């Protein structure tokens, strides 16, 4: 399976399925709400049919009420009787259940890396965490072990990860990749673990392949060659100010910082606050940097604002 056969919408849908409470999604949901993205995932094999969901929403007076779909031997089809006793046939695809082919997904994500040993995945926490082997990385003396987890923003799931890390401590760096968004992740369990949202380290937003360079910068930030007194990672998720390090996990924060730093390095650092926030994807209600960075004030150490303008200043 080629990692280039997807698109951004398909990757977003893949992560949505992974972050759902259950492990399956109904074919009717895919067809109605995500037709093009689902088509790409199905064609790639990342979503595969796995059983059936024999519950549907009726299309008459009982609409929105879930009712069972039944098999009719005479019609050789699934369907249900509506409120007036009329047989309503259901396409088999609509009640098919789909789930992520994890082995195929892991292979696509790690395709740019040299994998060490067996590429076989080992479940660590059922349906939530897997050991997916080790990879060679620049800056690492030995192969780096990699885990993958889903729904790591769920306190119950994260508590189980913490217990597992306690039972299986790592002497070297260990990477925990996840489908959970970066701005929803808890802090890493300790300094030997790098907790990384996959969508933050992809080579491009429309390709399910992790960038070795970007991942290395996340896992080994201390090895990065940096400009002084301020610099940032390629994805703007990390900012270094002299001897301090600031992490920004949200996609909007990174887009905001990208604009500010592009202007800073270009020698024309002053930008309009409202325009910059809008370009970063914030809503109209977020009309100040204080609202954009709600809950933290460390950004004020290198970002200034006055009279509706903002800029990097060190």
PyMOL commands that set and color helices and strands:
alter all, ss='L'
color gray80, all
select helices_A, chain A and resi 3-5+8-19+27-33+35-44+92-95+102-109+155-167+182-184+198-200+212-219+221-223+251-265+273-280+289-292+298-301
alter helices_A, ss='H'
color red, helices_A
select strands_A, chain A and resi 25-26+47-52+55-57+66-68+70-72+77-81+87-90+96-100+115-116+122-125+129-135+144-149+174-178+193-197+202-204+207-210+230-232+238-241+244-247+271-272+303-306+309-312
alter strands_A, ss='S'
color yellow, strands_A
deselect
rebuild
show_as cartoon
